[in-house]
Amino acid sequence: MKITENTILITGGTSGIGLAFAEEFIKEGNKVIITGRRGDRLDAIKIKFPEIITKVSDVADSDQRKELAEWVQLHHPGTNILINNAGIQLDADLTNPSNMERVRSEVETNFIAPVHLTSLFIQHLLNKENAAIINITSGLAFVPIAFMPIYCATKAAMHSLTLSLRYQLKDTTIKVFEIIPPSVDTELGHDRREDKSQSHGGIPVHEFIDGALMALKNDTFEAPIGQSVGLREKREILFEHINSRFN
């Protein structure tokens, strides 16, 4: 995939992987649009990176997804790449009655939103050169951590979805990528931390981005990065090993 001279829409672009992608793609000479729920964050990013186009949009809301797709296609018709990056990570104890509001929030953000947004952009992307859909999943799609079962299940669903989408689009010019992060040093999972700005450790985000960009350049359509390589290849063995650490 050519990683220059594109118009790229990135969901969940106010921090972490989404923002790092935006910064790198700007350096590569692309036009970048980022979305997020938090207007204050987007305003701060706009001051620091005036080249980045920002749009307040909550991907967990169906009407806002439709409005986002219409707005992008009207105001930025050259958009040829969609990066489904927005996600939330919550704990869930399935041995007790579930908080279904939290469950629905995770499923809506992590799975339903990318399904919907992808469907809203397919016809638009069919007419674009160097068109691509890039889904950000997780190594936990292959080896779940049991205390965050809904998050891991949504990422497993996104892996499966990406396989099917790639097959359905095999006779088109749209490329479908799955980028599979390991643990990356971002705010993801802040719900379970007292300091909401604290990261959860993992590899530096720039290290992940370097690997992701290399995969895109080389048309590596299913690309585990770092420790995700092992999670993908040795899922059964690693499931017991990883989860024993949390007992």
Secondary structure, DSSP 8 states (H G I E B T S, - for coil): ---SS-EEEESS-SSHHHHHHHHHHHHTT-EEEEEES-HHHHHHHHHH-TTSEEEE--TTSHHHHHHHHHHHHHH-TT--EEEE---------TTS---HHHHHHHHIIIIIHHHHHHHHHHHHHTTSTT-EEEEE--GGGTS--TTSHHHHHHHHHHHHHHHHHHHHTTTSS-EEEEEE--SBSSSTTGGG-SSTT-----B-HHHHHHHHHHHHHTT-SEEE-TTHHHHHHSHHHHHHHHHHTT-
